[in-house]
């Protein structure tokens, strides 16, 4: 019999989740230079996976998201397929719209896998650093992915997105990589920057130059900023003092069978067995959580509630004394990978975040001016 929230004594109205991330394995066949994950041979135990799916299904919102992550999750393709099948059986009445996504380096995207992803309308987040691919990721993978992307785009139900990461050493590849992705027809592009490798003043100047080149290219192609395929540049700004969203409508099941508020927690605390945060911020093994979900959830969320910009600090000062705190959104876990301590933001992370924020403002300003100029031309044409 399938385990349910009701049979475990939990009222479905008390907890609701829109997102579940499943870390199928900590194994990976790549060794990317900037990767923050500790690799191991761990694979998500089938009993923990099954129990989690059966328990959480009644607690999912009507529109919900199931994300498959790793390591390289396609090394656990059997688990992925098994999980989708179980969700489909639980959702026989079709009352929930389940949307699946997969984050992958693309090395194992063979015909069988693509067919499965297409059948189940997956969002496919493909890790691809453009022209910097062979410098930071697996040598020789650039050509494979360039040849693979058109094949993915031929699959009508796969929603392709790419994720590129740039360091101080590869920032000169930003604009050529964006151009390549546009040429290949990628509809949604994610591009981020890591401060785990130190940025020099010259690197920041090159970053600004590359951003200016991308901005100029987009202005020539798109009428509105919201139409830009670079997701982070097209998104509206978030205002307010950031608090950690872990556990708020989302859960992540790690490869060791423990539940967390987001997929970054198990990677950060992996190898830090003596760190009390590894227990404080964790919902524990799925078996224990299912036995007493309300109490465990409430206790863990009290700890997570203390994470955010208001409790963070740089080497210079506490973030609450910064005039930019309401527009600065630094994930506490992402910052901790660089600093080594939750709540601490390195000077490099702070400076890089500020620079990107300023560049986004330039994007917004450029498109506002283009819109005003376009409106002025229309009015002039009508009056003449």
N, C-alpha and C positions, 0 to 999 in steps of 0.2 A: 504494500500500500504506500502511495506517495505521502511523504511527510508534508504537512501543511502548517501554516501559521496558526490556524484555529486549533488543530490537534495538539499543538505545543503549548496552548494556553495563552497565546498572544493575540490580542484583538487586532485585526487587520487595520482598524482605524487609527491605531496608535503610532504605527510606523509606516512610512511610505518611501519607496526608493524609485528613482527614475533611471539610475545607472548602476550597472554591475560590471566591474572589470575583472577578468579572469586571467591571471598570470599562469599560463599553461606549463611553462618550463623556465628554468633559469639557464638552460643551455643556449648557446649561440654559436653559429658557425662563422661569425665575423668578430674582429677585434678592433672596433673603431677607436681611434686615438683619444677622442674626447668623452667616451662613454662613461657614465657614472655607475654602472651596474657591476656588481661582483658576479662573475660567472661561476656556475657550479653544475653538477649533474642532476640537480633536483627536478622532478617532474610532479605536477599536481596529482596527488592521489585520487583515483577514481571515486572512492567512497566519499571523500571530502567534497569533490566536485558535484557529485550527485546530490548529496545532502544539502549543499548550498542552493543548488538550482531548485530543488523541491521546496525548500523552506522559503526562499525569497519570492518565488513566483506569485503567491497570493498578495504580496506586499508591493508589487510593481505598479507604477502608475499606468494609465491607459496607453500612453505613448511612452515607451521605455527603450533603453539602449543597453545592449550587451556588447562589451568590448573585449577582444581577445588580444593579449599582450604577452611579452616575454621579457628577457631572452628573445629568441626567435620563435614565435608561437607556432609556425608551420612545422617545426620539429616535433610538435605535438598535434599534428593534424588529425589524428584519430580521436583525440580528446575534443578538439574543436567540433568535428563532425558529430560526435556523440552528444555533445552539449546542445547543438542546434536541434538535433532530432528530439531531444527530451523537451526542450522549450516548445517545439512545434506540437508535440503530443499534449503537453499541459495546456496549450492554447488552442485546442481543437475548436472551441466555439468562436475563436477569432475576436474576442472582446478586447484583446490588447494588440496594439500595433508595435511589434517588436522589431527594432532596427539593429542590425548587427554591424560591427566594424572590426577590422583587423589591421594591426600595425605590424609591418613586415619589412625586411630588407630586400625582399623580392627574389632572393636566390632560389627559392623553392616554389615559385609560382609556375608550376607546370600545368599542362592542359587540364588534367583532372581537377586540380585545385581551382583554376579559373572557372571551370564549368560549375563547380559547387558554389563558388562565390556569386556567380551570375544567377544561379537558380534561387538563391536566398537573398538577393538584392543587397549585398554587402557594400558598406563604405570601405574602401581600401586605402589606407594611409601608407603610402610607399616612401620609405626612407631613401632619399636620393639627393646628394649634395651637388648635383649639377656638374660643372667642370672641375669641382674640387673632389669629386667622388673617389678617384683612385689615390688621392693624397691622404684622406682621413679614414676611408673605409677599405673594403677589400680591393686590392689591385686587380684590374681586369673587369670589375663589375660595371664600370661606366658603359661600355659598349653593350653589355647584356641588357641593362635597364633602358638605354635609348632604343634598342630593338624591341623591348618588351612593352613599353608604354603604348604604342599604337595597337598592339594586340589586346591590351586591357580595354582601350577605348572602343574597340569593336564590340565589346560585351555590353549590351544596352542597359543592363540592370546593375552593373557595377559602377559605383560612384567613386571615381578616382580623385584622390588628393595626394599631394607630395609633401614631404617634410624635409627641409634642408637646414643644416646647422653650420654656422660659420664661426671660425675662430679668428684671433688676431693674425694667424698665419695664413688663413685662406680667404680673408675678407675681400681681396682683390678679385675673387671669383663671383662675388655677389651679382653684379649686373649681367655678366655673361651667362650665369646660371639661370637667372630669371628670364632672359631672352631665349635661352634654350627651351625652358619649360613652356613658354608662350608659343614657341615655334612647334613644339610637339603637341600642343593643344590641351595641355593640362588645365582643367577648369578651376581648380582650387589649389593654391600654393600656400604652404606654411613655410616661413623662413624665420629662424631664430638665431640667437648669438649666445655663445657661452663665454663666461669669464674665468673658466677653470684654467685657461692659458692666459697669462698676463698680457694686457693691452698696453702698448706704448703710445706716446703722443702722436707718433707717425701713423700708427694703426688707426687711431681715432680720426685723423685727417683723411686717411684712405677710406674709412667707413663713410664719412660724410660725402666724399667724392662719389663713391659707389651708389649711395642713396640718391644723390642728385641725378645720376645717370638713369637710375630706375624711374625716378619721378618724371624726368623728361620723356622717357619712353611711354609711360602710362598716360601722360597728358596728351600725347599724340595719338593714343589708341582709344581712350575711354572718355566719355562725356562727364561721368560722375564718379566720385571717389568710391561709392558703394558698389560700382561695377568692376572695380579693380580685383583681379583674381588673387592677389596677395592678401590673404585673409586678415592678418594682423593690421594691415594698413587700411583695410576697408571697414573694419569693425568700428562701431561707435565707441567713444571713450567711456570708461567706467569711473564714476566719481564717488568719493567717500573714502573712509578709512577701511582698508582691506582687512577682512578677517578670513581665516582659513575655512574653506568650504568642505574640507574633508568630513565625510560622514553625513553631511546634510544632503539627503536624497541620493547619496552614492556610497557604494561599498566596493572593496577590492579584495579578492581572494588570492593570497600569495601561493607560490608553488609548494610551500611547506604546509599548506592547509590552514593557515591562520587568516583571520579577517581583519581588515584595516579600513580606514576612512577614505584612502585613495591609494593608487598604485605606487606613489613615490615613497610612502612610509616603509614598506618592507625592504625596498632597495637601500634606503638610507640607513636603516638599523641593522641590515645584514652585516654580520661580523662584529657588531657592537653588543655582544651578549651581556656585558656588565652595565650597559647604559640603562637606567631605570625607565627612560622614555620608551624603550622597546616594549615594556609592559604597560606603561601608563597610557600610551596612545593606541594600543592594540585591543581589538575586541576579543582576541584570543582564538583558540582553535574552534572551528565551526561547530564541533559537537557540543562544546561548553556553551557557546553563544546560543545555539538553538534551545538548549535546556533552560536558559534564563535570559532571554533577549532584552527585555525591558530594563532590568537592573544593570546589566553589563553595558548596554547602549548608553544609558543615562550617565553612568560613571565615566565612561570613556569620553563622551562628548563634553563633559565638564572640563576635562584636561585639554581637549582640542580647542575649546572655546578660548583658551588663553593664547593661542597662536595667531599672529597677524602683525600688521604694521605697528599697531599701538604698543606691542610688547617687543618689537625688534629694535636693534641698534646697529650703528656703524662704528668703526673705530673712533670716530670723532664725537658722536653724541647719540642720544636716544632719538628714534625716529619721530616721537611725538613732538619734539622741538623743531622739526623741519617744516618749513613753510610749504613744501611740496607734498606733504603726506597724503593729502586728499586726492592727488592725481598720480601718486606713485604706487604701483601694484607689483610688489615683489613676492612671489610665492615663498613662504618660509622654508619649505622643503628644498626647493630649487636653490635658494640662497645657501642653505646649510651644506649642500654638496660642495660648494666652493670654500665656505668658511670652516666647515668641520663641526659646527655647533648650531643647534636650533636656536633661532632668535638673533643670530649674528649675521650681518650683511657685510661682506668685505667692501673695502673702498673701491675695488675694481667693479664689483657688481653694481654698486651705487652709481658710479660714473657711467658705466655702460647703459644702465637702465635710463638714466637722465638723458644721455645722448640719443637713444632710440626714441624716447618720448619727444624730444625736440625735433627730431627728423619727422616724426609723424605729424607734428604741428605744421611743419613746412609742407607736407603732403596736403593737409587740409586747406591751408592757405592758398596753395597753388590751384587747387580745384575750385575754391570759392572765387578766386580771381578769374578763372576760365569761365565759370558760370556767369559772373557779372558781365564779362566781356561779350559772351555769347548773347546774353539778354539785351545788352546795349546795341549789338549789331542788328538783332531782330527788330528792336524799336526804331532804329534808324531806317531800316529797309521799309518798314510799314509807313513811316512818316513821309518817305520820299515817293 
